């Protein structure tokens, strides 16, 4: 295996890799921002059934994700372990995205079955793209701060992608006026096309920047369930990674509930129509662009972990404040969005850089490269949390008596609580868990030095890394 241990990367590689986030950002935004809302307010399914569809589909992604991670780690392909899988899945994945909001309004069994199947296919496609793409990011460079910069380029590519899925879709819904379902459908088609184009750009730009074995012969990966569980059990034994994974699980439950609740909050608490909601999402994206370089610069100058504490802590406190003052119009909604951008920027940017660092700790502990499985297991935790969040959100909507035909003051108060206090509590709890994560810049350099010594045939004392492994 030729391991390309790059330091600083060319601009075009970082940007090209970052563009690949369309396969993550666009379907993620469509699904977790609008899918349940579309099912309840346009298809006619109950909130409970919509929550069940979301739960089952995302749980399915939690099952397929680790399998894809294992397959990519154990791939025997002279062209690499990641990019061939990405290339194979991008077209069918884009087609499924385009079918996510097919205009079906019966609200009956047929609708339930169709949207359950399409949601499961979407989540499976998400696994096939995101698993290898995430792992490729860990292979691009082992430089501690350059990994932050890689995540920066994902951010500057991902936020416009999110904008297309959020603002673009809701704008089309408003544009079609008396036929909003067609607006949803056209929006999904556009998202599918953009995902396909961005995915192909990423595949081309990163050629030559992954670990390859030119002498390998293409053969099917033998999926041994016992070996699969053994590999993932071994990964979870790594202390720093285990605590980081638990932290992700806790945070994502609150964040996804907030994401699912936002469109309800904008519609019923802030009283915004589709046009103003489209403007809201544009402005929200701009706010993320503002916080992204600040967060990246903070992490590079001080530390990744400290950056996460500062930004997530500020976000959680602001949520609590908004519970008491309310969100009653466009201005207050925008201020709330600015606070949410603190959480979005550092969690989906800086935190992934922490996961990358765990890959070298695992290699030191086991002697094996398993970037695909490590990233897949993190995604498994986030996906499982997302499934739980989707189910909980449906139950919470039911508990507050949500009925789109009769939204009362008590209902809007309940929506505000779901949008603020629930994510605030989960965010603060996740920061408590993060205290157990012990990788620092100095410790990471010691890990790299130990790996270098091992490659040179020198003895390495793993007892020196007990706090990490």
LOBA-890168 format. One record per residue (C-alpha): residue number from 1; chain; x, y, z. Coordinates in steps of 0.25 Angstrom, whole numbers, plus 5000, padded with zeros to 4 digits. Each point is the difference from the previous one (the first is absolute). Layout:
N
<NUM; "A"; <X; Y; Z>>,
...
***
This chain:
469
<1; "A"; <5000; 5000; 5000>>,
<2; "A"; <5006; 5014; 4996>>,
<3; "A"; <4995; 5009; 5011>>,
<4; "A"; <5001; 5015; 4995>>,
<5; "A"; <5003; 5007; 5012>>,
<6; "A"; <4998; 5014; 4995>>,
<7; "A"; <5002; 5013; 5008>>,
<8; "A"; <4995; 5012; 4993>>,
<9; "A"; <4991; 4998; 4989>>,
<10; "A"; <4998; 5007; 4987>>,
<11; "A"; <4989; 5010; 4999>>,
<12; "A"; <4992; 4992; 4989>>,
<13; "A"; <5001; 4987; 5008>>,
<14; "A"; <4994; 5006; 5013>>,
<15; "A"; <4989; 5008; 4992>>,
<16; "A"; <4997; 4987; 4991>>,
<17; "A"; <4999; 4991; 5012>>,
<18; "A"; <4991; 5011; 5007>>,
<19; "A"; <4991; 5000; 4988>>,
<20; "A"; <4997; 4986; 5003>>,
<21; "A"; <4992; 5004; 5012>>,
<22; "A"; <4988; 5002; 4991>>,
<23; "A"; <4998; 4985; 5002>>,
<24; "A"; <4999; 5002; 5015>>,
<25; "A"; <4994; 5014; 5001>>,
<26; "A"; <4989; 5000; 4990>>,
<27; "A"; <4993; 4987; 5003>>,
<28; "A"; <5002; 5003; 5015>>,
<29; "A"; <4994; 5014; 4999>>,
<30; "A"; <4988; 4995; 4992>>,
<31; "A"; <4997; 4988; 5009>>,
<32; "A"; <5002; 5006; 5014>>,
<33; "A"; <4995; 5014; 4997>>,
<34; "A"; <4988; 4997; 4991>>,
<35; "A"; <4996; 4985; 4999>>,
<36; "A"; <4992; 4999; 5012>>,
<37; "A"; <4993; 5013; 4997>>,
<38; "A"; <4997; 4996; 4986>>,
<39; "A"; <4994; 4987; 5005>>,
<40; "A"; <4991; 5006; 5010>>,
<41; "A"; <4996; 5013; 4993>>,
<42; "A"; <5000; 4996; 4985>>,
<43; "A"; <4999; 4985; 5000>>,
<44; "A"; <4990; 4999; 5011>>,
<45; "A"; <5006; 4990; 5009>>,
<46; "A"; <4999; 5001; 5015>>,
<47; "A"; <5012; 5006; 5008>>,
<48; "A"; <5002; 4986; 5007>>,
<49; "A"; <5000; 4993; 4986>>,
<50; "A"; <5010; 5010; 4994>>,
<51; "A"; <5009; 4998; 5013>>,
<52; "A"; <4999; 4985; 4998>>,
<53; "A"; <5005; 5001; 4985>>,
<54; "A"; <5011; 5009; 5004>>,
<55; "A"; <5004; 4991; 5011>>,
<56; "A"; <5000; 4987; 4992>>,
<57; "A"; <5008; 5007; 4988>>,
<58; "A"; <5010; 5006; 5008>>,
<59; "A"; <5002; 4987; 5008>>,
<60; "A"; <5002; 4993; 4987>>,
<61; "A"; <5011; 5010; 4997>>,
<62; "A"; <5006; 4997; 5014>>,
<63; "A"; <5001; 4985; 4995>>,
<64; "A"; <5005; 5002; 4987>>,
<65; "A"; <5011; 5011; 5004>>,
<66; "A"; <5009; 4991; 5008>>,
<67; "A"; <4999; 4989; 4989>>,
<68; "A"; <5005; 5010; 4989>>,
<69; "A"; <5011; 5005; 5009>>,
<70; "A"; <5005; 4985; 5002>>,
<71; "A"; <4999; 4998; 4985>>,
<72; "A"; <5008; 5012; 4996>>,
<73; "A"; <5011; 4997; 5011>>,
<74; "A"; <5001; 4986; 4994>>,
<75; "A"; <4999; 5003; 4985>>,
<76; "A"; <5010; 4994; 4991>>,
<77; "A"; <5000; 5010; 4988>>,
<78; "A"; <5013; 5006; 4994>>,
<79; "A"; <4992; 5013; 4998>>,
<80; "A"; <4998; 5002; 5015>>,
<81; "A"; <4990; 4996; 5011>>,
<82; "A"; <4991; 5012; 5000>>,
<83; "A"; <4999; 5007; 4986>>,
<84; "A"; <4995; 4988; 4992>>,
<85; "A"; <4989; 4998; 5010>>,
<86; "A"; <4996; 5014; 4999>>,
<87; "A"; <5000; 5000; 4985>>,
<88; "A"; <4991; 4988; 5000>>,
<89; "A"; <4989; 5005; 5009>>,
<90; "A"; <4999; 5015; 4996>>,
<91; "A"; <4990; 4999; 4988>>,
<92; "A"; <4990; 4991; 5007>>,
<93; "A"; <5001; 5008; 5012>>,
<94; "A"; <4997; 5013; 4993>>,
<95; "A"; <4988; 4993; 4994>>,
<96; "A"; <4994; 4996; 5013>>,
<97; "A"; <5002; 5014; 5005>>,
<98; "A"; <4992; 5005; 4988>>,
<99; "A"; <4988; 4991; 5004>>,
<100; "A"; <5000; 5004; 5015>>,
<101; "A"; <4988; 5009; 4998>>,
<102; "A"; <4992; 4993; 4990>>,
<103; "A"; <4986; 5007; 5000>>,
<104; "A"; <4992; 4990; 5007>>,
<105; "A"; <4988; 5005; 5009>>,
<106; "A"; <4992; 4988; 5004>>,
<107; "A"; <5005; 4999; 5014>>,
<108; "A"; <4996; 4986; 5000>>,
<109; "A"; <5008; 4986; 5000>>,
<110; "A"; <5005; 5003; 4986>>,
<111; "A"; <5006; 5013; 5004>>,
<112; "A"; <5006; 4994; 5013>>,
<113; "A"; <5007; 4988; 4992>>,
<114; "A"; <5005; 5009; 4989>>,
<115; "A"; <5007; 5010; 5009>>,
<116; "A"; <5005; 4989; 5009>>,
<117; "A"; <5007; 4993; 4988>>,
<118; "A"; <5005; 5013; 4994>>,
<119; "A"; <5005; 5005; 5014>>,
<120; "A"; <5008; 4987; 5002>>,
<121; "A"; <5006; 5000; 4986>>,
<122; "A"; <5004; 5015; 5003>>,
<123; "A"; <5007; 4996; 5013>>,
<124; "A"; <5007; 4988; 4994>>,
<125; "A"; <5005; 5009; 4989>>,
<126; "A"; <5005; 5009; 5010>>,
<127; "A"; <5008; 4989; 5007>>,
<128; "A"; <5006; 4996; 4986>>,
<129; "A"; <5005; 5014; 4998>>,
<130; "A"; <5003; 5006; 5013>>,
<131; "A"; <5007; 4988; 5006>>,
<132; "A"; <5011; 5000; 4989>>,
<133; "A"; <5000; 5015; 4999>>,
<134; "A"; <5003; 5002; 5015>>,
<135; "A"; <5011; 4990; 5000>>,
<136; "A"; <5006; 5006; 4988>>,
<137; "A"; <5001; 5013; 5008>>,
<138; "A"; <5008; 4993; 5011>>,
<139; "A"; <5010; 4995; 4989>>,
<140; "A"; <5002; 5013; 4994>>,
<141; "A"; <5009; 5006; 5011>>,
<142; "A"; <5006; 4996; 5013>>,
<143; "A"; <5003; 5015; 5004>>,
<144; "A"; <4993; 5004; 5013>>,
<145; "A"; <4996; 5014; 4995>>,
<146; "A"; <4999; 4997; 4985>>,
<147; "A"; <4988; 4991; 5004>>,
<148; "A"; <4993; 5012; 5005>>,
<149; "A"; <5002; 5007; 4987>>,
<150; "A"; <4995; 4988; 4992>>,
<151; "A"; <4987; 5001; 5009>>,
<152; "A"; <5000; 5015; 4997>>,
<153; "A"; <4999; 4997; 4985>>,
<154; "A"; <4989; 4990; 5003>>,
<155; "A"; <4993; 5011; 5007>>,
<156; "A"; <5001; 5010; 4989>>,
<157; "A"; <4995; 4990; 4990>>,
<158; "A"; <4989; 4994; 5009>>,
<159; "A"; <4993; 5013; 5004>>,
<160; "A"; <4996; 5003; 4986>>,
<161; "A"; <4996; 4986; 4998>>,
<162; "A"; <4991; 5001; 5012>>,
<163; "A"; <4995; 5013; 4995>>,
<164; "A"; <4996; 4993; 4987>>,
<165; "A"; <4992; 4990; 5008>>,
<166; "A"; <4994; 5009; 5010>>,
<167; "A"; <4998; 5014; 4994>>,
<168; "A"; <4999; 4995; 4986>>,
<169; "A"; <4990; 4989; 5003>>,
<170; "A"; <4990; 5009; 5008>>,
<171; "A"; <5002; 5011; 4990>>,
<172; "A"; <4995; 4990; 4989>>,
<173; "A"; <4988; 4996; 5009>>,
<174; "A"; <4996; 5015; 5001>>,
<175; "A"; <5002; 5002; 4985>>,
<176; "A"; <4991; 4989; 4996>>,
<177; "A"; <4989; 5007; 5008>>,
<178; "A"; <4987; 4992; 4998>>,
<179; "A"; <5008; 4987; 4997>>,
<180; "A"; <5011; 5000; 5011>>,
<181; "A"; <5002; 4985; 4999>>,
<182; "A"; <5006; 5002; 4986>>,
<183; "A"; <5009; 5010; 5007>>,
<184; "A"; <5005; 4989; 5010>>,
<185; "A"; <5002; 4990; 4988>>,
<186; "A"; <5008; 5010; 4991>>,
<187; "A"; <5008; 5004; 5012>>,
<188; "A"; <5004; 4985; 5003>>,
<189; "A"; <5004; 4999; 4985>>,
<190; "A"; <5009; 5012; 5001>>,
<191; "A"; <5006; 4994; 5012>>,
<192; "A"; <5003; 4987; 4994>>,
<193; "A"; <5007; 5007; 4988>>,
<194; "A"; <5009; 5008; 5008>>,
<195; "A"; <5003; 4988; 5009>>,
<196; "A"; <5005; 4993; 4987>>,
<197; "A"; <5008; 5011; 4995>>,
<198; "A"; <5007; 5003; 5013>>,
<199; "A"; <5003; 4985; 5002>>,
<200; "A"; <5007; 4999; 4987>>,
<201; "A"; <5008; 5012; 5002>>,
<202; "A"; <5005; 4994; 5014>>,
<203; "A"; <5003; 4987; 4994>>,
<204; "A"; <5009; 5006; 4989>>,
<205; "A"; <5007; 5011; 5009>>,
<206; "A"; <5004; 4990; 5010>>,
<207; "A"; <5007; 4990; 4991>>,
<208; "A"; <5013; 4996; 5005>>,
<209; "A"; <4998; 5004; 5014>>,
<210; "A"; <4996; 4988; 5007>>,
<211; "A"; <5007; 4987; 5004>>,
<212; "A"; <5001; 4990; 4989>>,
<213; "A"; <5006; 4987; 4997>>,
<214; "A"; <5004; 4999; 4985>>,
<215; "A"; <5003; 4985; 5001>>,
<216; "A"; <4986; 4997; 5005>>,
<217; "A"; <4990; 4992; 4992>>,
<218; "A"; <4986; 5004; 5000>>,
<219; "A"; <4991; 4990; 5008>>,
<220; "A"; <4988; 5000; 5008>>,
<221; "A"; <5001; 5003; 5015>>,
<222; "A"; <4997; 4988; 5008>>,
<223; "A"; <4990; 5005; 5010>>,
<224; "A"; <5002; 4992; 5013>>,
<225; "A"; <4991; 5004; 5010>>,
<226; "A"; <5009; 4995; 5012>>,
<227; "A"; <5011; 5008; 4994>>,
<228; "A"; <4992; 5012; 4998>>,
<229; "A"; <4995; 5000; 5015>>,
<230; "A"; <5014; 4997; 5004>>,
<231; "A"; <5006; 5012; 4993>>,
<232; "A"; <4989; 5010; 5005>>,
<233; "A"; <5002; 4995; 5014>>,
<234; "A"; <5015; 5002; 4999>>,
<235; "A"; <4997; 5014; 4995>>,
<236; "A"; <4991; 5003; 5012>>,
<237; "A"; <5011; 4996; 5010>>,
<238; "A"; <5008; 5012; 4996>>,
<239; "A"; <4996; 5010; 5012>>,
<240; "A"; <5001; 5013; 4993>>,
<241; "A"; <4992; 4995; 4988>>,
<242; "A"; <4989; 4993; 5009>>,
<243; "A"; <4997; 5013; 5008>>,
<244; "A"; <5000; 5008; 4987>>,
<245; "A"; <4990; 4991; 4994>>,
<246; "A"; <4991; 5001; 5013>>,
<247; "A"; <5001; 5015; 4999>>,
<248; "A"; <4995; 5000; 4986>>,
<249; "A"; <4989; 4991; 5003>>,
<250; "A"; <4995; 5009; 5011>>,
<251; "A"; <5002; 5013; 4992>>,
<252; "A"; <4993; 4995; 4987>>,
<253; "A"; <4987; 4996; 5007>>,
<254; "A"; <4998; 5015; 5005>>,
<255; "A"; <5005; 5006; 4987>>,
<256; "A"; <4991; 4991; 4991>>,
<257; "A"; <4988; 5003; 5008>>,
<258; "A"; <5003; 5015; 4999>>,
<259; "A"; <5002; 4998; 4985>>,
<260; "A"; <4987; 4993; 4998>>,
<261; "A"; <4993; 5010; 5009>>,
<262; "A"; <5005; 5013; 4992>>,
<263; "A"; <4990; 4999; 4989>>,
<264; "A"; <4989; 4999; 5010>>,
<265; "A"; <5006; 5012; 5008>>,
<266; "A"; <5001; 5008; 4988>>,
<267; "A"; <4986; 4997; 4995>>,
<268; "A"; <4992; 5001; 5013>>,
<269; "A"; <5009; 5008; 5010>>,
<270; "A"; <5007; 5010; 4991>>,
<271; "A"; <4988; 5000; 4990>>,
<272; "A"; <5008; 5000; 4988>>,
<273; "A"; <4995; 4996; 4986>>,
<274; "A"; <5008; 4992; 4990>>,
<275; "A"; <5007; 5013; 4994>>,
<276; "A"; <5004; 5005; 5013>>,
<277; "A"; <5005; 4986; 5004>>,
<278; "A"; <5008; 4999; 4988>>,
<279; "A"; <5007; 5013; 5004>>,
<280; "A"; <5002; 4995; 5014>>,
<281; "A"; <5008; 4988; 4994>>,
<282; "A"; <5008; 5009; 4991>>,
<283; "A"; <5003; 5009; 5012>>,
<284; "A"; <5003; 4987; 5009>>,
<285; "A"; <5010; 4995; 4990>>,
<286; "A"; <5007; 5014; 4999>>,
<287; "A"; <5001; 5000; 5016>>,
<288; "A"; <5007; 4986; 4999>>,
<289; "A"; <5010; 5006; 4990>>,
<290; "A"; <5003; 5011; 5010>>,
<291; "A"; <5002; 4990; 5012>>,
<292; "A"; <5008; 4990; 4992>>,
<293; "A"; <5013; 5007; 4998>>,
<294; "A"; <4999; 5005; 5014>>,
<295; "A"; <4998; 4986; 5006>>,
<296; "A"; <5011; 4995; 4991>>,
<297; "A"; <5010; 5011; 5004>>,
<298; "A"; <4997; 4998; 5014>>,
<299; "A"; <5002; 4985; 4999>>,
<300; "A"; <5014; 5002; 4993>>,
<301; "A"; <5005; 5010; 5010>>,
<302; "A"; <4995; 4994; 5013>>,
<303; "A"; <4994; 4986; 4999>>,
<304; "A"; <4989; 4992; 4994>>,
<305; "A"; <4994; 4995; 5013>>,
<306; "A"; <5000; 5014; 5006>>,
<307; "A"; <4993; 5005; 4987>>,
<308; "A"; <4989; 4990; 5001>>,
<309; "A"; <4998; 5004; 5015>>,
<310; "A"; <4999; 5015; 4997>>,
<311; "A"; <4991; 4999; 4988>>,
<312; "A"; <4991; 4989; 5005>>,
<313; "A"; <4999; 5006; 5014>>,
<314; "A"; <4996; 5014; 4994>>,
<315; "A"; <4989; 4993; 4991>>,
<316; "A"; <4994; 4992; 5012>>,
<317; "A"; <4999; 5013; 5008>>,
<318; "A"; <4994; 5007; 4989>>,
<319; "A"; <4989; 4989; 4998>>,
<320; "A"; <4996; 5002; 5015>>,
<321; "A"; <4999; 5015; 4998>>,
<322; "A"; <4991; 4998; 4988>>,
<323; "A"; <4991; 4991; 5008>>,
<324; "A"; <4996; 5011; 5009>>,
<325; "A"; <5000; 5012; 4990>>,
<326; "A"; <4993; 4992; 4989>>,
<327; "A"; <5002; 5000; 4985>>,
<328; "A"; <4989; 5009; 4994>>,
<329; "A"; <5005; 5006; 4987>>,
<330; "A"; <5010; 5000; 4989>>,
<331; "A"; <5011; 5008; 5008>>,
<332; "A"; <4999; 4991; 5013>>,
<333; "A"; <5000; 4988; 4991>>,
<334; "A"; <5013; 5005; 4993>>,
<335; "A"; <5007; 5003; 5013>>,
<336; "A"; <4996; 4986; 5004>>,
<337; "A"; <5006; 4994; 4987>>,
<338; "A"; <5013; 5008; 5003>>,
<339; "A"; <5001; 4992; 5013>>,
<340; "A"; <4997; 4987; 4994>>,
<341; "A"; <5012; 5003; 4990>>,
<342; "A"; <5009; 4999; 5012>>,
<343; "A"; <4996; 4985; 5002>>,
<344; "A"; <4999; 4997; 4985>>,
<345; "A"; <5014; 5005; 4996>>,
<346; "A"; <5008; 4994; 5011>>,
<347; "A"; <4993; 4986; 5001>>,
<348; "A"; <5000; 4997; 4985>>,
<349; "A"; <5013; 5007; 4998>>,
<350; "A"; <5010; 5000; 5012>>,
<351; "A"; <4995; 4987; 5006>>,
<352; "A"; <5002; 4992; 4988>>,
<353; "A"; <5015; 5004; 5001>>,
<354; "A"; <5000; 4994; 5013>>,
<355; "A"; <4995; 4987; 4994>>,
<356; "A"; <5011; 5000; 4990>>,
<357; "A"; <5010; 5001; 5011>>,
<358; "A"; <4994; 4987; 5007>>,
<359; "A"; <5004; 4993; 4987>>,
<360; "A"; <5015; 5001; 5003>>,
<361; "A"; <4997; 4996; 5015>>,
<362; "A"; <4993; 4987; 4995>>,
<363; "A"; <5012; 4997; 4991>>,
<364; "A"; <5010; 5002; 5011>>,
<365; "A"; <4992; 4990; 5009>>,
<366; "A"; <4997; 4990; 4989>>,
<367; "A"; <5010; 5001; 4989>>,
<368; "A"; <4988; 5001; 4990>>,
<369; "A"; <4994; 5011; 4992>>,
<370; "A"; <4985; 5001; 5001>>,
<371; "A"; <4996; 5014; 4996>>,
<372; "A"; <4988; 4995; 4993>>,
<373; "A"; <4995; 4992; 5012>>,
<374; "A"; <5003; 5011; 5010>>,
<375; "A"; <4992; 5010; 4992>>,
<376; "A"; <4989; 4991; 4998>>,
<377; "A"; <4999; 4997; 5015>>,
<378; "A"; <4999; 5015; 5003>>,
<379; "A"; <4989; 5001; 4989>>,
<380; "A"; <4993; 4988; 5006>>,
<381; "A"; <5000; 5007; 5013>>,
<382; "A"; <4995; 5013; 4994>>,
<383; "A"; <4990; 4992; 4991>>,
<384; "A"; <4994; 4992; 5012>>,
<385; "A"; <4999; 5013; 5007>>,
<386; "A"; <4993; 5006; 4988>>,
<387; "A"; <4990; 4988; 5000>>,
<388; "A"; <4997; 5002; 5015>>,
<389; "A"; <4998; 5015; 4998>>,
<390; "A"; <4991; 4998; 4988>>,
<391; "A"; <4991; 4990; 5008>>,
<392; "A"; <5001; 5009; 5012>>,
<393; "A"; <4996; 5013; 4992>>,
<394; "A"; <4988; 4993; 4995>>,
<395; "A"; <4996; 4996; 5014>>,
<396; "A"; <5002; 5014; 5005>>,
<397; "A"; <4992; 5006; 4989>>,
<398; "A"; <4989; 4990; 5004>>,
<399; "A"; <5002; 5003; 5015>>,
<400; "A"; <4998; 5015; 4997>>,
<401; "A"; <4987; 4997; 4992>>,
<402; "A"; <5005; 5005; 4987>>,
<403; "A"; <4990; 5000; 4989>>,
<404; "A"; <5003; 5009; 4988>>,
<405; "A"; <4985; 5003; 4998>>,
<406; "A"; <4999; 5005; 5015>>,
<407; "A"; <5013; 5006; 5005>>,
<408; "A"; <4997; 5006; 5014>>,
<409; "A"; <5008; 5009; 5009>>,
<410; "A"; <5003; 4988; 5009>>,
<411; "A"; <5006; 4993; 4987>>,
<412; "A"; <5009; 5012; 4996>>,
<413; "A"; <5005; 5000; 5014>>,
<414; "A"; <5003; 4985; 4999>>,
<415; "A"; <5007; 5003; 4987>>,
<416; "A"; <5009; 5010; 5007>>,
<417; "A"; <5004; 4991; 5011>>,
<418; "A"; <5003; 4989; 4990>>,
<419; "A"; <5009; 5010; 4992>>,
<420; "A"; <5007; 5006; 5012>>,
<421; "A"; <5001; 4992; 5013>>,
<422; "A"; <5001; 4986; 4994>>,
<423; "A"; <5013; 5003; 4992>>,
<424; "A"; <5005; 5009; 5011>>,
<425; "A"; <5000; 4989; 5010>>,
<426; "A"; <5006; 4989; 4990>>,
<427; "A"; <5011; 5010; 4996>>,
<428; "A"; <5004; 5003; 5014>>,
<429; "A"; <5000; 4985; 5003>>,
<430; "A"; <5009; 4997; 4988>>,
<431; "A"; <5010; 5010; 5005>>,
<432; "A"; <5001; 4993; 5014>>,
<433; "A"; <5003; 4987; 4992>>,
<434; "A"; <5011; 5007; 4992>>,
<435; "A"; <5008; 5002; 5012>>,
<436; "A"; <5005; 4986; 4999>>,
<437; "A"; <5006; 5002; 4986>>,
<438; "A"; <5015; 5002; 5003>>,
<439; "A"; <5007; 5003; 4986>>,
<440; "A"; <5007; 5013; 5000>>,
<441; "A"; <5010; 5006; 4989>>,
<442; "A"; <5012; 4995; 5008>>,
<443; "A"; <4994; 4986; 5003>>,
<444; "A"; <4996; 4998; 4985>>,
<445; "A"; <5015; 5004; 4996>>,
<446; "A"; <5005; 4989; 5010>>,
<447; "A"; <4990; 4990; 4993>>,
<448; "A"; <5006; 5004; 4986>>,
<449; "A"; <5014; 4998; 5006>>,
<450; "A"; <4997; 4987; 5005>>,
<451; "A"; <4994; 4995; 4987>>,
<452; "A"; <5013; 5005; 4993>>,
<453; "A"; <5009; 4992; 5010>>,
<454; "A"; <4992; 4988; 4998>>,
<455; "A"; <5001; 5001; 4985>>,
<456; "A"; <5015; 5001; 5001>>,
<457; "A"; <5000; 4987; 5008>>,
<458; "A"; <5002; 5007; 5014>>,
<459; "A"; <4992; 4995; 5013>>,
<460; "A"; <4988; 5008; 5004>>,
<461; "A"; <4995; 5000; 5014>>,
<462; "A"; <4985; 5001; 5000>>,
<463; "A"; <4999; 5002; 5015>>,
<464; "A"; <5004; 5014; 4997>>,
<465; "A"; <4987; 5002; 4993>>,
<466; "A"; <4990; 4994; 5010>>,
<467; "A"; <4992; 5013; 5001>>,
<468; "A"; <4997; 4998; 4985>>,
<469; "A"; <4999; 4985; 4997>>,
***
